[in-house]
Amino acid sequence: MTALVRLRLAGFLRTGRALAPVLAGLIALAVLYGGGRSQPAEAYGVSAVVLLPVLAWQSRILLDVEPDVQRRLAQVVVGPARERAAGLLAAGVAGLGTVLLALVFPWLVGGVTGPVGPGDRSVVVGVALGLWAHLLALPAAVLLGALASRACTRSAGYGVAVLVVGAVGALVLGLTGSVVPWLAPPVLPTARALTGGLTATTGALLTGWALLWSAAAGAGYAWRRHHRA
């Protein structure tokens, strides 16, 4: 399965299709941090929200690079479950690269505030919380991209529709006052928690929410692939 992950990552990079989502992510981050400087935790919380559709799009592109015939051959060689897992893992590795870029980018453009005095640990804590926020959003984005991939939808138009509806729905359902917030991954609640002060209990609840949502989306992806095989 490791070889299959490397093969898909290599195809994603060598065909140049990795460039478009990376540029889109950089443009979105440039707009985000162009409005002024803010504390790292607050900035990263919003960054995770902004990058959710970009990461989902990137995952869809990666999963669609492989021709259908090659994907079916991979299913025969390693089995359907391992083939699906290899695709999700490859998309996750690519998404992790984008996340690391998002963590570094604001420091390059002066979009976040630095230490205010000797021994100030707010920056370290802020970066750690930012990494946590992005890691909560990454599985949801990968699975959204997987559900929008050609292997699930069999149509580019349907794939775009799934991607747009999923990304917009995640933002709308995550707004304050939503009656069914649990239908969306907790990207907006996480951003609000980082802005208003995060407690250990809230962090644990948000992490559990993200894990349960990802598990449900992963089960839906497996079911859809099984019935599309």
LINHU-V562277 format. One record per residue. N is the residue number from 1. PHI is phi in whole degrees, -180 to 180 (NA if undefined). OMEGA is omega in whole degrees, 0 to 359 (NA if undefined). Layout:
n phi omega
N PHI OMEGA
N PHI OMEGA
This chain:
n phi omega
1 NA 178
2 -61 178
3 -63 179
4 -69 176
5 -63 179
6 -62 180
7 -62 181
8 -71 177
9 -66 179
10 -64 178
11 -63 179
12 -65 183
13 -81 186
14 -71 178
15 -81 180
16 79 183
17 -77 177
18 -75 187
19 -69 185
20 -61 179
21 -66 178
22 -65 178
23 -64 179
24 -62 178
25 -64 179
26 -65 179
27 -65 179
28 -62 180
29 -69 178
30 -63 177
31 -65 181
32 -61 184
33 -87 178
34 -75 182
35 -84 180
36 133 183
37 -90 179
38 -148 178
39 -67 184
40 -55 183
41 -62 180
42 -64 182
43 -64 181
44 -69 177
45 -61 178
46 -70 179
47 -59 179
48 -63 178
49 -66 182
50 -63 185
51 -83 182
52 -54 179
53 -66 179
54 -66 179
55 -66 177
56 -65 178
57 -63 179
58 -60 180
59 -64 179
60 -62 179
61 -61 181
62 -61 183
63 -72 181
64 -91 179
65 -65 184
66 -71 177
67 -62 183
68 -60 181
69 -63 180
70 -65 179
71 -65 179
72 -67 176
73 -63 178
74 -64 177
75 -63 179
76 -68 185
77 -74 187
78 -107 182
79 98 183
80 -59 183
81 -65 180
82 -69 177
83 -65 178
84 -65 180
85 -64 180
86 -64 178
87 -65 179
88 -66 180
89 -66 178
90 -62 178
91 -65 178
92 -66 178
93 -65 178
94 -62 179
95 -65 179
96 -64 176
97 -62 178
98 -66 178
99 -63 179
100 -62 176
101 -64 179
102 -67 178
103 -74 182
104 -86 190
105 -54 184
106 -63 178
107 -74 179
108 -75 183
109 -107 179
110 70 183
111 -90 180
112 -131 180
113 -85 180
114 -95 180
115 -62 179
116 -97 179
117 -175 179
118 -59 178
119 79 180
120 -70 182
121 -104 183
122 -63 180
123 -68 180
124 -62 179
125 -64 180
126 -63 179
127 -66 178
128 -62 178
129 -67 177
130 -65 176
131 -62 178
132 -60 181
133 -63 180
134 -70 179
135 -70 174
136 -71 182
137 -80 187
138 -61 180
139 -60 179
140 -63 180
141 -66 179
142 -62 182
143 -71 175
144 -64 176
145 -63 178
146 -67 178
147 -67 178
148 -92 184
149 -73 182
150 -62 180
151 -63 179
152 -96 188
153 -98 183
154 63 182
155 -150 179
156 -64 180
157 -64 178
158 -64 179
159 -63 178
160 -63 179
161 -62 179
162 -62 181
163 -64 182
164 -68 180
165 -62 180
166 -65 182
167 -68 180
168 -66 179
169 -62 179
170 -62 180
171 -78 182
172 -67 181
173 -70 179
174 -88 180
175 -67 177
176 -62 181
177 94 178
178 -63 182
179 -82 180
180 -132 183
181 -63 183
182 -70 176
183 -73 181
184 -115 174
185 -67 189
186 -83 181
187 -75 178
188 -70 175
189 -58 178
190 -67 178
191 -62 179
192 -65 180
193 -65 180
194 -71 179
195 -79 185
196 -94 182
197 106 185
198 -98 175
199 -105 180
200 -63 180
201 -65 179
202 -62 179
203 -62 179
204 -66 179
205 -65 180
206 -66 178
207 -65 177
208 -63 177
209 -59 181
210 -63 180
211 -67 180
212 -66 179
213 -63 180
214 -65 178
215 -64 179
216 -66 179
217 -66 177
218 -64 177
219 -65 177
220 -65 178
221 -65 179
222 -62 179
223 -64 181
224 -65 179
225 -64 180
226 -63 182
227 -82 176
228 -95 183
229 -67 NA
